[in-house]
Amino acid sequence: QVQLVESGGGLVQAGDSLRLSCAASRRTFGNFAMGWFRQAPGKENEFVAAINWSGTSTQYANSVKGRFTISRDNAKNTVYLQMNSLKPEDTAVYYCAKSNQLFSSEYAKFDYWGQGTQVTVSS
């Protein structure tokens, strides 16, 4: 069993930055890819970013590429999402997820999810 706890969400203005953190309970955190997804009201869950087990490979949704950066610290069992130049359309609940693969961005390959943290960007 893996517990994931997100933090760092909040209400910001367009153009501001936020950093989300996700702390994992499991010591084997470093063996698996991690990802961030988001869900806006009335919309489906959307892939945002993923990072491989070692932190050497990343993948981003086109909508956030160049603005968001995913990173991880395996010694701290934590994954981060640095979000810069935020836009109102980034407003959503952001979920951290653990993959059962070394690297994946496929929703179906993520087997544990956090409770989510709200990010609201005002115009």
N, CA and C of each residue as an Amber inpcrd file, in Angstrom:
protein
   369
   0.8400000  -1.1910000   0.0000000   0.0000000   0.0000000   0.0000000
   0.8800000   1.2480000   0.0000000   0.5210000   2.2090000  -0.8320000
   1.2640000   3.4550000  -0.9320000   0.3150000   4.6070000  -0.6600000
   0.7250000   5.5000000   0.1890000  -0.0600000   6.7140000   0.4170000
   0.6570000   7.9020000  -0.1960000  -0.0930000   8.7110000  -0.8980000
   0.4380000   9.8970000  -1.5460000  -0.2990000  11.1110000  -1.0040000
   0.4410000  12.1010000  -0.5700000  -0.1700000  13.2970000   0.0070000
   0.3530000  14.5220000  -0.7220000  -0.5660000  15.2090000  -1.3980000
  -0.1950000  16.4210000  -2.1330000  -0.3180000  17.6460000  -1.2390000
   0.4510000  18.6560000  -1.5670000   0.3540000  19.9450000  -0.8970000
   0.8310000  21.0350000  -1.8390000   0.5200000  22.2800000  -1.4950000
   1.0330000  23.4030000  -2.2620000   0.0250000  24.1090000  -3.1490000
  -1.1810000  23.5870000  -3.2210000  -2.1900000  24.2520000  -4.0330000
  -2.6430000  25.5550000  -3.4070000  -3.4410000  26.3010000  -4.1540000
  -3.9490000  27.5560000  -3.6330000  -4.5710000  28.4170000  -4.7000000
  -4.8770000  29.6520000  -4.3080000  -5.4690000  30.6350000  -5.2170000
  -4.4040000  31.6510000  -5.5960000  -4.1660000  31.7840000  -6.8860000
  -3.1570000  32.7240000  -7.3840000  -3.7380000  33.4960000  -8.5630000
  -3.0030000  34.5150000  -8.9710000  -3.4010000  35.2910000 -10.1440000
  -2.6750000  34.7780000 -11.3830000  -3.2510000  35.0660000 -12.5150000
  -2.6190000  34.6890000 -13.7810000  -1.2000000  35.2530000 -13.8310000
  -0.2610000  34.4130000 -14.2640000   1.1310000  34.8100000 -14.3480000
   1.9560000  34.4280000 -13.1280000   1.2900000  34.0680000 -12.0460000
   1.9900000  33.6680000 -10.8270000   2.5260000  32.2400000 -10.9480000
   3.2470000  31.8330000  -9.9080000   3.8190000  30.4940000  -9.8410000
   3.3490000  29.7730000  -8.5840000   3.3330000  28.4520000  -8.6590000
   3.0680000  27.5890000  -7.5150000   3.9530000  26.3670000  -7.6470000
   4.3060000  25.7710000  -6.5010000   4.9900000  24.4910000  -6.5210000
   4.1820000  23.4900000  -5.7160000   3.7810000  22.4390000  -6.3870000
   3.0840000  21.3470000  -5.7300000   4.0970000  20.3010000  -5.2820000
   3.8100000  19.6910000  -4.1490000   4.6330000  18.6030000  -3.6400000
   3.7640000  17.3870000  -3.4020000   4.3690000  16.2150000  -3.5280000
   3.6590000  14.9740000  -3.2760000   4.6050000  14.0560000  -2.5100000
   4.2470000  13.7620000  -1.2830000   5.0600000  12.8970000  -0.4400000
   4.4910000  11.4850000  -0.4560000   5.3620000  10.5170000  -0.6920000
   4.9500000   9.1150000  -0.7480000   5.4010000   8.3800000   0.5080000
   4.5980000   7.4150000   0.8970000   4.8790000   6.7070000   2.1430000
   5.8060000   5.5170000   1.9620000   5.9760000   5.0920000   0.7260000
   6.6700000   3.8250000   0.5080000   8.1530000   4.0170000   0.2280000
   8.9770000   3.1660000   0.8020000  10.4230000   3.2690000   0.6080000
  10.8450000   2.9330000  -0.8010000  10.0340000   2.1600000  -1.5460000
  10.3850000   1.7930000  -2.9200000   9.9010000   2.8410000  -3.9100000
   9.6070000   4.0340000  -3.4040000   9.1820000   5.1520000  -4.2530000
  10.0840000   5.3060000  -5.4620000  11.3860000   5.1520000  -5.2620000
  12.3560000   5.3830000  -6.3150000  12.3590000   4.3410000  -7.4110000
  11.5450000   3.2900000  -7.3000000  11.5120000   2.2310000  -8.2990000
  10.4940000   2.4770000  -9.4010000   9.6900000   3.5340000  -9.2790000
   8.5660000   3.7080000 -10.1890000   8.4570000   5.1320000 -10.7150000
   7.8450000   5.2350000 -11.8940000   7.5340000   6.5540000 -12.4300000
   6.4580000   7.2150000 -11.5780000   6.4520000   8.5370000 -11.6130000
   5.4320000   9.3210000 -10.9250000   4.8280000  10.3060000 -11.9160000
   3.6110000  10.7180000 -11.6480000   2.9590000  11.6380000 -12.5630000
   2.0350000  12.6040000 -11.8560000   1.7060000  13.6420000 -12.5700000
   0.6880000  14.5990000 -12.1330000  -0.4220000  14.6260000 -13.1830000
  -1.6320000  14.5890000 -12.6990000  -2.8120000  14.7070000 -13.5380000
  -3.6660000  15.8230000 -12.9490000  -4.6470000  16.2990000 -13.7170000
  -5.5390000  17.3100000 -13.1930000  -6.9410000  17.0990000 -13.7310000
  -7.9040000  17.6100000 -12.9960000  -9.2940000  17.5200000 -13.4180000
  -9.9930000  18.8240000 -13.1050000 -10.4590000  19.4750000 -14.1530000
 -11.2260000  20.7070000 -14.0090000 -12.7060000  20.3570000 -13.9120000
 -13.5080000  21.2340000 -13.3430000 -14.9480000  20.9690000 -13.2180000
 -15.5820000  20.6640000 -14.5730000 -16.2930000  19.5670000 -14.6330000
 -16.9910000  19.1990000 -15.8520000 -16.1220000  18.6070000 -16.9420000
 -14.8430000  18.3810000 -16.6140000 -13.9170000  17.8340000 -17.6170000
 -13.3190000  16.5210000 -17.1270000 -12.7580000  15.7780000 -18.0510000
 -12.1320000  14.5080000 -17.7050000 -10.7500000  14.7370000 -17.1050000
 -10.2900000  13.7110000 -16.4130000  -8.9410000  13.7260000 -15.8800000
  -7.9430000  13.8720000 -17.0320000  -6.9660000  14.7640000 -16.8310000
  -6.0290000  15.0950000 -17.9020000  -4.5910000  14.8850000 -17.4410000
  -3.7910000  14.2310000 -18.2510000  -2.3660000  14.0620000 -17.9730000
  -1.6770000  15.4190000 -18.0050000  -0.7960000  15.6630000 -17.0330000
  -0.0410000  16.9090000 -16.9820000   1.4460000  16.6550000 -17.2010000
   2.0340000  15.7800000 -16.3900000   3.4730000  15.5410000 -16.4800000
   3.8160000  14.2110000 -15.8440000   4.9120000  13.6270000 -16.2860000
   5.3980000  12.3810000 -15.7110000   6.9110000  12.4010000 -15.6630000
   7.4570000  11.6340000 -14.7400000   8.9050000  11.5500000 -14.5830000
   9.2700000  10.0920000 -14.3320000  10.3770000   9.6480000 -14.9040000
  10.7380000   8.2430000 -14.7470000  11.3180000   7.9930000 -13.3620000
  11.6270000   6.7510000 -13.1040000  12.0120000   6.3360000 -11.7580000
  13.2510000   7.0670000 -11.2550000  14.1790000   7.3940000 -12.1410000
  15.4380000   8.0090000 -11.7170000  15.4350000   9.5240000 -11.8400000
  14.4040000  10.0700000 -12.4690000  14.3560000  11.5120000 -12.6470000
  15.0810000  12.0000000 -13.8820000  15.5160000  11.1000000 -14.7390000
  16.2970000  11.4900000 -15.9090000  15.4500000  11.7100000 -17.1550000
  14.2020000  11.2930000 -17.1210000  13.3080000  11.4810000 -18.2710000
  11.9800000  12.0530000 -17.7980000  11.4730000  12.9890000 -18.5740000
  10.1880000  13.6090000 -18.2430000   9.3190000  13.7060000 -19.4940000
   8.0420000  13.8900000 -19.2730000   7.1020000  14.0710000 -20.3670000
   6.0200000  15.0390000 -19.8990000   5.5770000  15.8920000 -20.8220000
   4.6030000  16.9110000 -20.4620000   3.4600000  16.9590000 -21.4670000
   2.3070000  17.3750000 -20.9880000   1.2120000  17.6930000 -21.8910000
   1.5830000  18.9540000 -22.6630000   1.1200000  19.0460000 -23.8860000
   1.4450000  20.2180000 -24.7040000   0.9840000  21.5160000 -24.0410000
  -0.1100000  21.4300000 -23.3170000  -0.6990000  22.6260000 -22.7220000
   0.1580000  23.2270000 -21.6070000   1.0950000  22.4470000 -21.0670000
   1.9200000  22.9530000 -19.9660000   3.4070000  22.9790000 -20.3110000
   3.7510000  22.4600000 -21.4540000   5.1620000  22.3820000 -21.8410000
   5.7940000  23.7690000 -21.8650000   6.9540000  23.8970000 -21.2410000
   7.6420000  25.1800000 -21.1770000   7.2440000  26.0220000 -19.9750000
   6.1600000  25.6410000 -19.2990000   5.7150000  26.3920000 -18.1160000
   5.8180000  25.5690000 -16.8300000   5.6010000  24.2660000 -16.9380000
   5.6250000  23.3870000 -15.7750000   6.8790000  22.5160000 -15.8130000
   7.3910000  22.1960000 -14.6310000   8.5400000  21.3100000 -14.5170000
   8.2800000  20.2860000 -13.4290000   8.4110000  19.0150000 -13.7800000
   8.2810000  17.9450000 -12.8030000   9.6710000  17.5030000 -12.3750000
   9.8050000  17.2030000 -11.0970000  11.0890000  16.7280000 -10.5800000
  10.8090000  15.8000000  -9.4020000  11.8500000  15.1070000  -8.9630000
  11.6710000  14.2070000  -7.8330000  12.9340000  14.1490000  -6.9950000
  12.7450000  13.8580000  -5.7280000  13.8460000  13.6420000  -4.8020000
  13.5950000  12.2890000  -4.1570000  14.2530000  11.2570000  -4.6540000
  13.9900000   9.9020000  -4.1590000  14.4390000   9.7300000  -2.7040000
  15.4050000  10.5000000  -2.2770000  15.8400000  10.4200000  -0.8840000
  14.7460000  10.9160000   0.0680000  13.8930000  11.7900000  -0.4360000
  12.8070000  12.3400000   0.3770000  11.4540000  11.7360000   0.0080000
  11.4620000  10.7780000  -0.9250000  10.1970000  10.1660000  -1.3810000
   9.1880000  11.2180000  -1.8170000   9.6560000  12.2090000  -2.5450000
   8.8080000  13.3370000  -2.9110000   8.9510000  13.6760000  -4.3860000
   7.8370000  14.0110000  -4.9990000   7.8190000  14.4980000  -6.3780000
   7.2180000  15.8970000  -6.3670000   7.7070000  16.7310000  -7.2590000
   7.3000000  18.1280000  -7.2910000   6.7430000  18.4970000  -8.6680000
   5.9210000  19.5240000  -8.6690000   5.4690000  20.1190000  -9.9260000
   5.5840000  21.6270000  -9.7760000   6.5950000  22.1880000 -10.4200000
   6.7720000  23.6380000 -10.4360000   5.9320000  24.2030000 -11.5690000
   5.0270000  25.0960000 -11.2430000   4.1100000  25.6560000 -12.2320000
   4.3520000  27.1620000 -12.3310000   4.8150000  27.5870000 -13.4830000
   5.0820000  29.0050000 -13.7360000   4.1110000  29.5430000 -14.7810000
   4.0090000  30.8530000 -14.8390000   3.1470000  31.5210000 -15.8310000
   1.7580000  30.8920000 -15.8600000   1.1790000  30.7550000 -14.6930000
  -0.1170000  30.0920000 -14.6010000  -1.2040000  30.8640000 -15.3280000
  -2.1280000  30.1110000 -15.8930000  -3.2430000  30.6660000 -16.6600000
  -4.5670000  30.2340000 -16.0140000  -5.6320000  30.9770000 -16.2360000
  -6.9310000  30.5640000 -15.6810000  -7.3240000  29.1480000 -16.0970000
  -6.9310000  28.7420000 -17.2920000  -7.2790000  27.3940000 -17.7500000
  -6.4870000  26.2950000 -17.0460000  -5.5350000  26.6670000 -16.2040000
  -4.8290000  25.6830000 -15.3770000  -5.6110000  25.3530000 -14.1110000
  -6.6970000  26.0680000 -13.8760000  -7.5180000  25.8150000 -12.6920000
  -8.0640000  24.3960000 -12.7170000  -7.7940000  23.6540000 -11.6470000
  -8.2040000  22.2490000 -11.5720000  -7.7880000  21.6810000 -10.2160000
  -8.2570000  20.4840000  -9.9370000  -7.7050000  19.6960000  -8.8400000
  -6.5490000  18.8970000  -9.4140000  -5.4060000  19.0090000  -8.7920000
  -4.2000000  18.3360000  -9.2580000  -3.9470000  17.0930000  -8.4080000
  -3.7190000  15.9800000  -9.0920000  -3.5030000  14.7040000  -8.4300000
  -2.1020000  14.1780000  -8.7260000  -1.4650000  13.7080000  -7.6940000
  -0.2030000  12.9970000  -7.8200000  -0.5270000  11.5130000  -7.9390000
   0.2440000  10.8010000  -8.7460000  -0.0130000   9.3800000  -8.9190000
   1.2840000   8.6150000  -9.0880000   1.2610000   7.3830000  -8.6250000
   2.4190000   6.4880000  -8.7630000   2.1230000   5.4800000  -9.8630000
   3.0970000   5.2910000 -10.7280000   2.9480000   4.3080000 -11.7850000
   3.4570000   2.9470000 -11.3260000   3.0210000   1.8950000 -12.0090000
   3.5870000   0.5660000 -11.7680000   4.6520000   0.2350000 -12.8150000
   5.1050000   1.2470000 -13.5280000   6.1370000   1.1210000 -14.5440000
   7.3330000   1.9990000 -14.1830000   8.4690000   1.7450000 -14.8470000
   9.6310000   2.5870000 -14.6410000   9.4080000   3.9770000 -15.2360000
   8.6100000   4.0230000 -16.3230000   8.2690000   5.3020000 -16.9430000
   6.9800000   5.1190000 -17.7180000   6.0140000   5.9700000 -17.4430000
   4.7530000   5.9180000 -18.1580000   4.0130000   7.2300000 -17.9980000
   3.2000000   7.5460000 -18.9940000   2.2940000   8.6900000 -18.9020000
   0.8480000   8.2400000 -19.1210000   0.6580000   6.9360000 -19.2160000
  -0.6700000   6.3950000 -19.4580000  -1.4630000   6.2900000 -18.1560000
  -2.6530000   6.8440000 -18.1760000  -3.5060000   6.8530000 -16.9850000
  -3.6500000   5.4560000 -16.3860000  -3.8450000   4.4740000 -17.2290000
  -4.0950000   3.1060000 -16.7640000  -2.8910000   2.4730000 -16.0850000
  -1.7130000   3.0490000 -16.2720000  -0.4900000   2.4960000 -15.6920000
  -0.1720000   3.1170000 -14.3190000  -1.0760000   3.9340000 -13.8040000
  -0.8880000   4.5350000 -12.4860000  -1.8390000   3.8540000 -11.5080000
  -1.2600000   3.2960000 -10.4270000  -2.0650000   2.4470000  -9.5640000
  -2.3740000   3.0440000  -8.1820000  -1.7070000   4.1180000  -7.8230000
  -2.0200000   4.7790000  -6.5670000  -2.1350000   6.2740000  -6.8010000
  -3.1170000   6.8870000  -6.1310000  -3.4290000   8.2930000  -6.3440000
  -3.5420000   9.0270000  -5.0100000  -3.1470000  10.2860000  -5.0340000
  -3.3520000  11.1320000  -3.8730000  -4.7730000  11.6630000  -3.8340000
  -5.0470000  12.4470000  -2.8280000  -6.4090000  12.9660000  -2.6480000
  -6.6690000  14.2240000  -3.4670000  -5.6080000  14.8120000  -3.9960000
  -5.7500000  15.9920000  -4.8400000  -5.5630000  17.2880000  -4.0750000
  -5.1040000  18.2970000  -4.7850000  -4.9630000  19.6410000  -4.2170000
  -5.5020000  20.6520000  -5.2290000  -6.2760000  21.5960000  -4.7510000
  -6.9400000  22.5470000  -5.6360000  -5.9900000  23.6650000  -6.0310000
  -5.9530000  23.9350000  -7.3180000  -5.2350000  25.0920000  -7.8510000
  -6.2530000  25.9590000  -8.5770000  -6.3430000  27.2050000  -8.1710000
  -7.2690000  28.1430000  -8.7880000  -6.4860000  29.3590000  -9.2560000
  -6.6280000  29.6700000 -10.5360000  -5.9130000  30.7940000 -11.1280000
  -6.9380000  31.8170000 -11.5800000  -6.8740000  32.9950000 -10.9980000
  -7.8120000  34.0470000 -11.3650000  -7.2200000  34.9310000 -12.4600000
  -8.0910000  35.4790000 -13.2770000  -7.6290000  36.3180000 -14.3980000
  -7.5000000  37.7720000 -13.9850000
